[in-house]
Amino acid sequence: MAKPRVLISWSSGKDAAWTLHTLRQSQEMEIVGLLTTLNAAFDRVAMHAVRRTLLERQAQAAGLPLVTVPLPWPCSNAQYEEAMREAVDRVQREMGVTHVAFGDLYLEDVRAYREEKMAGTGLTPLFPLWGKPTRALAQEMMAGGLRAVLTCVDPRCLPASFAGRAFDPSLLNDLPEGVDPCGEAGEFHSFVWDGPMFSRPLAISTGEVVERDGFVFADVLPAPEARQP
Protein backbone atom coordinates (compact mmCIF):
# COMPACT_ATOMS: atom_id res chain seq x y z
CA MET A 1 0.00 0.00 0.00
CA ALA A 2 1.40 3.39 -1.00
CA LYS A 3 2.28 5.81 1.76
CA PRO A 4 0.30 9.05 2.06
CA ARG A 5 1.99 11.86 0.12
CA VAL A 6 2.28 14.86 2.43
CA LEU A 7 2.93 18.53 1.76
CA ILE A 8 4.10 20.61 4.73
CA SER A 9 2.49 24.01 5.22
CA TRP A 10 5.79 25.86 5.55
CA SER A 11 6.08 29.27 7.21
CA SER A 12 9.89 29.07 7.56
CA GLY A 13 9.39 28.99 11.34
CA LYS A 14 9.93 26.54 14.15
CA ASP A 15 6.49 24.89 14.30
CA ALA A 16 6.52 24.05 10.58
CA ALA A 17 10.09 22.77 10.85
CA TRP A 18 9.27 20.60 13.85
CA THR A 19 6.21 19.26 12.03
CA LEU A 20 8.51 18.13 9.22
CA HIS A 21 10.89 16.51 11.69
CA THR A 22 8.06 14.78 13.56
CA LEU A 23 6.54 13.28 10.41
CA ARG A 24 9.90 12.15 9.09
CA GLN A 25 10.59 10.35 12.35
CA SER A 26 7.36 8.39 12.06
CA GLN A 27 8.40 7.07 8.61
CA GLU A 28 4.72 6.36 7.91
CA MET A 29 4.33 9.07 5.28
CA GLU A 30 6.20 10.35 2.26
CA ILE A 31 6.99 14.06 2.56
CA VAL A 32 6.90 15.46 -0.96
CA GLY A 33 7.35 19.23 -0.57
CA LEU A 34 6.98 22.50 1.30
CA LEU A 35 4.06 24.87 0.62
CA THR A 36 4.64 28.57 1.37
CA THR A 37 2.69 31.76 0.77
CA LEU A 38 4.74 34.75 -0.36
CA ASN A 39 3.92 38.43 -0.25
CA ALA A 40 4.30 39.13 -3.97
CA ALA A 41 4.99 42.84 -3.45
CA PHE A 42 8.06 42.19 -1.29
CA ASP A 43 8.94 38.59 -2.32
CA ARG A 44 9.01 37.51 1.31
CA VAL A 45 7.23 34.86 3.35
CA ALA A 46 3.87 36.22 4.46
CA MET A 47 3.90 37.54 8.07
CA HIS A 48 7.37 36.14 8.85
CA ALA A 49 8.92 38.56 6.30
CA VAL A 50 11.66 36.07 5.41
CA ARG A 51 13.45 36.61 2.10
CA ARG A 52 12.81 34.14 -0.72
CA THR A 53 16.55 33.38 -0.88
CA LEU A 54 16.50 32.05 2.67
CA LEU A 55 13.29 30.14 2.07
CA GLU A 56 14.92 28.43 -0.91
CA ARG A 57 17.98 27.56 1.19
CA GLN A 58 15.71 25.96 3.78
CA ALA A 59 14.08 23.81 1.09
CA GLN A 60 17.49 22.77 -0.24
CA ALA A 61 18.71 21.85 3.25
CA ALA A 62 15.48 19.88 3.82
CA GLY A 63 15.95 18.11 0.49
CA LEU A 64 12.43 18.98 -0.63
CA PRO A 65 10.86 20.93 -3.52
CA LEU A 66 9.33 24.28 -2.70
CA VAL A 67 5.79 25.18 -3.81
CA THR A 68 5.17 28.92 -3.53
CA VAL A 69 1.82 30.70 -3.58
CA PRO A 70 2.16 34.42 -4.40
CA LEU A 71 -0.32 36.68 -2.62
CA PRO A 72 -1.12 40.29 -3.56
CA TRP A 73 -0.50 43.08 -1.08
CA PRO A 74 -2.84 43.97 0.48
CA CYS A 75 -4.59 40.61 0.31
CA SER A 76 -8.26 40.00 1.09
CA ASN A 77 -9.56 36.73 2.51
CA ALA A 78 -11.23 36.02 -0.83
CA GLN A 79 -7.96 36.51 -2.72
CA TYR A 80 -6.10 34.31 -0.24
CA GLU A 81 -8.65 31.52 -0.50
CA GLU A 82 -8.68 31.64 -4.30
CA ALA A 83 -4.88 31.43 -4.44
CA MET A 84 -4.92 28.47 -2.06
CA ARG A 85 -7.62 26.68 -4.07
CA GLU A 86 -5.47 26.98 -7.17
CA ALA A 87 -2.44 25.71 -5.25
CA VAL A 88 -4.39 22.72 -3.91
CA ASP A 89 -5.51 21.78 -7.41
CA ARG A 90 -1.96 22.09 -8.70
CA VAL A 91 -0.26 19.94 -6.05
CA GLN A 92 -2.85 17.21 -6.39
CA ARG A 93 -2.50 17.15 -10.16
CA GLU A 94 1.25 17.54 -10.45
CA MET A 95 2.58 15.94 -7.24
CA GLY A 96 -0.08 13.44 -6.21
CA VAL A 97 -0.41 15.06 -2.79
CA THR A 98 -2.95 13.40 -0.49
CA HIS A 99 -2.38 15.24 2.83
CA VAL A 100 -1.28 18.67 4.05
CA ALA A 101 0.41 18.96 7.46
CA PHE A 102 0.10 22.08 9.61
CA GLY A 103 2.11 23.19 12.63
CA ASP A 104 -0.88 24.45 14.61
CA LEU A 105 -0.73 23.77 18.34
CA TYR A 106 -4.02 24.57 20.08
CA LEU A 107 -6.07 27.36 18.46
CA GLU A 108 -9.40 25.67 17.76
CA ASP A 109 -10.66 28.38 15.40
CA VAL A 110 -7.55 28.15 13.20
CA ARG A 111 -7.83 24.38 12.98
CA ALA A 112 -11.55 24.55 12.22
CA TYR A 113 -10.88 27.07 9.42
CA ARG A 114 -8.29 24.81 7.81
CA GLU A 115 -10.53 21.76 8.06
CA GLU A 116 -13.47 23.68 6.61
CA LYS A 117 -11.49 24.98 3.64
CA MET A 118 -9.96 21.57 2.87
CA ALA A 119 -13.26 19.72 3.09
CA GLY A 120 -14.17 18.43 -0.35
CA THR A 121 -10.71 19.11 -1.85
CA GLY A 122 -9.59 15.49 -1.62
CA LEU A 123 -6.75 16.48 0.72
CA THR A 124 -6.64 15.45 4.37
CA PRO A 125 -5.31 17.97 6.93
CA LEU A 126 -2.83 16.73 9.54
CA PHE A 127 -1.88 18.38 12.84
CA PRO A 128 1.08 16.38 14.23
CA LEU A 129 1.90 18.81 17.07
CA TRP A 130 -1.69 19.42 18.18
CA GLY A 131 -2.30 19.55 21.92
CA LYS A 132 1.31 19.37 23.06
CA PRO A 133 2.03 21.64 26.06
CA THR A 134 3.85 24.54 24.46
CA ARG A 135 6.60 25.10 27.02
CA ALA A 136 7.51 21.43 26.91
CA LEU A 137 7.33 21.53 23.10
CA ALA A 138 9.63 24.58 22.93
CA GLN A 139 12.12 22.84 25.21
CA GLU A 140 11.88 19.68 23.09
CA MET A 141 12.70 21.67 19.96
CA MET A 142 15.71 23.30 21.58
CA ALA A 143 17.01 20.04 23.04
CA GLY A 144 16.54 18.41 19.63
CA GLY A 145 18.87 20.87 17.95
CA LEU A 146 16.43 23.33 16.39
CA ARG A 147 17.93 26.80 16.05
CA ALA A 148 15.84 29.81 15.11
CA VAL A 149 15.71 33.58 15.28
CA LEU A 150 12.67 35.77 15.94
CA THR A 151 11.80 37.66 12.76
CA CYS A 152 8.55 39.31 13.81
CA VAL A 153 7.29 40.52 17.19
CA ASP A 154 3.91 41.91 18.17
CA PRO A 155 4.87 44.92 20.34
CA ARG A 156 1.51 44.71 22.12
CA CYS A 157 2.79 41.48 23.68
CA LEU A 158 6.58 41.73 23.65
CA PRO A 159 9.14 44.55 23.74
CA ALA A 160 10.57 45.41 20.32
CA SER A 161 14.00 44.29 21.59
CA PHE A 162 12.88 40.67 21.22
CA ALA A 163 13.01 41.00 17.41
CA GLY A 164 16.17 39.32 16.20
CA ARG A 165 16.70 37.28 19.36
CA ALA A 166 17.55 33.60 19.28
CA PHE A 167 14.83 31.09 20.13
CA ASP A 168 16.68 29.58 23.08
CA PRO A 169 16.28 28.88 26.82
CA SER A 170 17.14 32.47 27.78
CA LEU A 171 14.31 33.68 25.55
CA LEU A 172 11.84 31.40 27.33
CA ASN A 173 13.03 32.74 30.69
CA ASP A 174 12.58 36.34 29.54
CA LEU A 175 9.11 36.05 28.03
CA PRO A 176 6.57 38.23 29.87
CA GLU A 177 3.80 36.48 31.77
CA GLY A 178 0.99 35.42 29.46
CA VAL A 179 3.11 35.11 26.33
CA ASP A 180 2.95 31.62 24.87
CA PRO A 181 6.38 29.91 24.80
CA CYS A 182 5.79 28.99 21.14
CA GLY A 183 4.16 32.30 20.21
CA GLU A 184 1.01 30.43 19.20
CA ALA A 185 -1.20 33.48 19.71
CA GLY A 186 0.90 35.49 17.25
CA GLU A 187 3.19 37.07 19.83
CA PHE A 188 6.21 36.27 17.66
CA HIS A 189 7.27 34.45 14.49
CA SER A 190 10.57 32.80 13.71
CA PHE A 191 13.00 31.62 11.04
CA VAL A 192 14.74 28.24 11.48
CA TRP A 193 18.37 28.09 10.35
CA ASP A 194 19.40 24.72 11.78
CA GLY A 195 17.88 21.53 13.10
CA PRO A 196 17.46 17.78 12.54
CA MET A 197 15.15 18.45 9.58
CA PHE A 198 18.05 20.02 7.65
CA SER A 199 21.16 18.43 6.15
CA ARG A 200 23.25 21.45 7.16
CA PRO A 201 22.92 24.74 9.06
CA LEU A 202 22.14 27.87 7.06
CA ALA A 203 24.54 30.78 7.25
CA ILE A 204 22.66 33.93 8.30
CA SER A 205 23.08 37.28 9.97
CA THR A 206 20.50 39.69 11.36
CA GLY A 207 20.10 43.12 9.83
CA GLU A 208 17.86 46.11 10.29
CA VAL A 209 14.98 46.10 12.76
CA VAL A 210 11.95 48.10 11.61
CA GLU A 211 8.38 48.71 12.75
CA ARG A 212 5.76 48.28 10.04
CA ASP A 213 1.99 47.78 10.03
CA GLY A 214 1.93 47.51 13.82
CA PHE A 215 4.63 44.82 14.06
CA VAL A 216 8.39 44.85 14.62
CA PHE A 217 10.48 42.95 12.06
CA ALA A 218 14.11 41.86 12.21
CA ASP A 219 15.54 41.35 8.74
CA VAL A 220 17.39 38.04 8.41
CA LEU A 221 20.15 38.16 5.81
CA PRO A 222 21.73 35.27 3.91
CA ALA A 223 25.44 34.96 4.63
CA PRO A 224 27.95 33.24 2.32
CA GLU A 225 27.72 29.49 2.80
CA ALA A 226 30.65 27.12 2.98
CA ARG A 227 31.20 25.29 -0.28
CA GLN A 228 29.69 21.81 -0.13
CA PRO A 229 32.06 18.87 -0.83
C-alpha positions, 0 to 999 in steps of 0.5 A, spaced: 500 500 500 502 506 498 504 511 503 500 518 504 503 523 500 504 529 504 505 537 503 508 541 509 504 548 510 511 551 511 512 558 514 519 558 515 518 557 522 519 553 528 512 549 528 513 548 521 520 545 521 518 541 527 512 538 524 517 536 518 521 533 523 516 529 527 513 526 520 519 524 518 521 520 524 514 516 524 516 514 517 509 512 515 508 518 510 512 520 504 513 528 505 513 530 498 514 538 498 513 545 502 508 549 501 509 557 502 505 563 501 509 569 499 507 576 499 508 578 492 509 585 493 516 584 497 517 577 495 518 575 502 514 569 506 507 572 508 507 575 516 514 572 517 517 577 512 523 572 510 526 573 504 525 568 498 533 566 498 532 564 505 526 560 504 529 556 498 535 555 502 531 551 507 528 547 502 534 545 499 537 543 506 530 539 507 531 536 500 524 537 498 521 541 492 518 548 494 511 550 492 510 557 492 503 561 492 504 568 491 499 573 494 497 580 492 498 586 497 494 587 500 490 581 500 483 579 502 480 573 505 477 572 498 484 573 494 487 568 499 482 563 499 482 563 491 490 562 491 490 556 495 484 553 491 489 553 485 495 551 489 491 545 492 488 543 485 496 544 482 499 539 487 494 534 487 494 534 479 502 535 479 505 531 485 499 526 487 499 530 494 494 526 499 495 530 505 497 537 508 500 537 514 500 544 519 504 546 525 498 548 529 498 547 536 491 549 540 487 554 536 481 551 535 478 556 530 484 556 526 484 548 525 476 549 524 478 554 518 483 549 515 478 543 516 473 547 513 477 549 507 480 543 505 473 539 506 471 536 499 478 538 496 480 530 496 486 532 501 486 530 508 489 535 513 494 533 519 496 536 525 502 532 528 503 537 534 496 538 536 495 539 543 502 538 546 504 543 552 507 549 548 513 550 554 515 542 553 514 543 546 519 549 545 524 545 550 523 539 546 525 543 539 531 546 543 534 540 546 533 536 539 537 541 535 532 546 532 535 553 532 531 559 530 531 567 530 525 571 531 523 575 525 517 578 527 514 581 534 507 583 536 509 589 540 503 589 544 505 582 547 513 583 547 518 589 547 521 590 540 528 588 543 525 581 542 526 581 534 532 578 532 533 574 538 535 567 538 529 562 540 533 559 546 532 557 553 534 564 555 528 567 551 523 562 554 526 565 561 525 572 559 518 572 556 513 576 559 507 572 563 501 570 558 506 570 552 505 563 549 512 559 549 511 557 542 508 564 540 502 560 538 497 566 539 501 570 534 506 574 539 512 572 535 514 568 528 521 565 527 525 563 522 529 556 522 536 556 520 538 549 523 535 543 526 534 535 525 530 536 519 536 540 515 542 536 512 546 542 514 545 549 518 544 555 514 549 561 514 545 567 516 546 574 519 541 579 522 540 586 519 535 592 520 529 592 525 523 596 523 516 597 525 511 596 520 503 595 520 503 595 527 509 589 528 516 589 529 520 585 524 528 583 524 531 582 517 534 576 516 540 576 511 543 570 507 550 569 509 555 566 504 555 558 505 561 554 505 562 550 499 559 543 499 564 537 498 
